[in-house]
Amino acid sequence: MISSQDAITWIAVISAIILSIYFMMESMRKPKEPEYETMEILECPKCGYTVTKEFEPGDFIGMIKGKCPKCGTPLIIKAIYEVEKKNEKNLKTPNNL
């Protein structure tokens, strides 16, 4: 017959094994892939004014989009690129230091 002390020991051993397996599996998980946002640079060919905006579907390099706030010349999309989104959990602000 198994005593209550032996049963508690077996439960502790099995729990330790399960926890070890869980932590080992957790450490082997792939890191989360970073998220990206697509940006575009618009430039005025006349005065050189540039502005960076969020990409909109259908935009392409060379597309005329809006007018220059300085001289009124149409702005042209010069570049489209992706930047990694900032993880808000890792940002250090005075509130979470």
Number of C-alpha atoms within 10 A of each C-alpha: 4 6 8 9 9 11 11 11 12 12 12 12 12 12 12 12 11 12 12 12 12 11 10 11 10 10 10 8 8 7 7 6 6 10 11 12 12 15 16 20 18 27 24 23 14 13 12 12 14 16 13 13 13 13 16 10 7 6 13 16 13 13 14 17 14 14 15 21 11 11 11 12 16 17 24 21 22 17 14 17 12 13 11 10 11 12 9 8 7 8 10 9 8 6 5 8 6
